[in-house]
Amino acid sequence: MYRIWQKLCAEFIGTYFFVLFSAGAVCADAALHSANASATAGSATLGPLGIALARGLAFAILVSALYPVSGGHFNPAITLGAWVTRTIGSLSALFYCVVQLLAAILASWTLTALVPGAIWRSVSLGAPDLGADISRTQGIFLELLLTFVLVFVFSATVPDARTDSAHPSRFGGFAAGLAIFAGYLAGAPFTDASMNPALALGTAVASHHFANHGVYWAGPLLGGVLGAWLYRALFARRS
């Protein structure tokens, strides 16, 4: 049995590197665009596919490595869903969320120190914002749906750290990573497909870009609650 400080360390490390790779991929894509601005046509950039792959793989690898310690949440929406379904206690859920937010902010500040300012400022460090002609209400519902799928898949495939013997695979995190991959491809043009309030807050704090920021709390948190609750209500095994 892991102690609470070990679980919090796992959540901090996992969230830190997830945000570092997620926002870093956006900065890397901007850097490639800048470097290729005067190059010949056909120069390679990451594009939405590359950013989606970076996010999905980062989440999958980190969850698979650290779920035995903390459950591998790295996202307040997942933690809130776990709390609603009583797979995590109230105090632990509060500590998880605080640690996740702090890790996301620190990861974002790390990028501002390491990436040239002209690069990360050009994309606001990847801080999410609404696309053209997307209202806040539409943005909330899109983030809700994308996060619903993520948390539903997470609940179905990632073992509970307390009862991992009931689940067949240590690599269930890869299914959740694929949910992030698919969600980003589907939602990036409209909401930047955050699906994670910690990622949204960390990048917003470091870049001072808070446009439509409430969308990236309301949508993911509601989607997380609904995804976890519905999976548990319909499919969770009963003792």
JOLINMO-V290760 format. One line per field, one symbol per residue. ss: DSSP state (@ for helix, = for strand, . for the rest). A space follows every 50 residues. Layout:
# JOLINMO-V290760
ss=???
This chain:
# JOLINMO-V290760
ss=...@@@@@@@@@@@@@@@@@@@@@@@@@@@@@@@@...........@@@@ @@@@@@@@@@@@@@@@@@@@.....@@@@@@@@@.....@@@@@@@@@@@ @@@@@@@@@@@@@@..@@@@@@.@@@.........@@@@@@@@@@@@@@@ @@@@@@@......@@@......@@@@@@@@@@@@@@@@@@@.....@@@@ @@@@@@@.......@@@@@@@@@@@@@@@@@@@@@....
